[in-house]
Amino acid sequence: MNRTSFYGEIYTTDSEIVRSTLAEWLHADDLKTRVKIFGEHIVYEGDNIYVFAENSTQPGQRNFLFQGHTGAGLDETRQKLEQLRDLFKARNIKSDFDYVVVNESGEEISEEFQVR
């Protein structure tokens, strides 16, 4: 079964803002947060979506990297990522996302699209 994969960057180091914004976007309070020696992970697994965000205190990676996948099609994924971008924008945080349809083997089978 095909799914839509997405990934991008959230230009902040504030893990609480990222966690609360993702919780609002996903309509979920059960995001798993794990603090590690060199950064944080935020994970959410829902019925039709998986989200993973991480930051690092290592030199060169200060922002949150964001990735996941959904069973939704391209149009619905674009709309959801635009909503997320707008939530971050309302908090004065820049974010960029790319998304693409992949097959069961993880091979890209569509053009790659962007939400900026």
N, C-alpha and C positions, 0 to 999 in steps of 0.2 A: 504494500500500500504506500502510495506517495505521501509525502508530508512537506511542509514548508519550513525550512531552516532559516533562522535569522541570527544576526550577530552585529556588534557595533561597539561604540564607546560612549560612556557617559562622563562628561568632563567635570568631575568633582572628586574630592577625596572624602567627602562627608558621607559616611556609611549610613547614618540614621536617615538622612534625606533620601538616599537611594532606596533604602528598605521601605520607608513609609510611602514613597511614590510608587514603587512596585506593588506594594500592598493595595494601594488605592486603585491602581490600574487593573490588577488582577481580581479585585473585590475579595481579597483573602487576608486573613489575619495570621495564617499559619505558615509564614515564610520561615524557613530554617536559616539561622545565621550562625556561622561558625567563625570565631576569631582564632587566627593562627599567628604564629610568631611573626610572619612576614606579610600579614594582610588579613583580609576577611573574605568569606564566601557567603553569598545569599542564594538560597535554592528554593524553588517552588515547583511542585509536581501536582498538576491538576488532571482532570479527566481528559482534556484535549490540548494541554500545553505543558511544556517543561521550560523553566527559566533558570539560568545560572548567571550570577554576576560576581565578579571578584575584583578586588583591588590589591595592590601590593605596596609595601613600603620599600621595595627594592629600587635602586636608582633606575630611572628611565621608565618606570611604570607607576604613575601616581593616580591616574584616573581609573574608573571602573571599566573593565571589559565585560561585555554583555553578550550572551548567546542563548539559544534555545531552539525549540521546534514546536510546531503545532499541526494538527490535522486539518486546519483551515486552509482554504485556497489562497491564491495570490491577492485577490481583492480584499478579502476579509483581513488578511495579515497586514496589508498596507494600511487599512483603516485602523487596526489595533496599534500598529507602530506609530502612526500619526497621532493617535490619542496619547501614547506614551511620550512622544516628543513634545506635544503641547503641555502635558503635565510638568515636564522638566522645564520647559520654556517659561511657564508661569512662575517657576521658582528661580528664574534667571540662570538656568543650567543648560548648557549646550549639549546636544546628543546627536549622534549619527548612527543610522541603522541600514544594513543591507539585508536582503532576503531573496531566497531562491527555492524552487521546488526540487526536492531530491527523491530518488527512488529508494527502495528497500535497502540497497547496497550503499546508500549515501552518495551516489553519483548525481551531480547536478543535471537536471533534465529541462531546465527552463533558463531564460535569461536571468541575470542577476539584476535586482531592482534596488533603489535607494530611497530612504526617507531622510531628508536633511532639514 
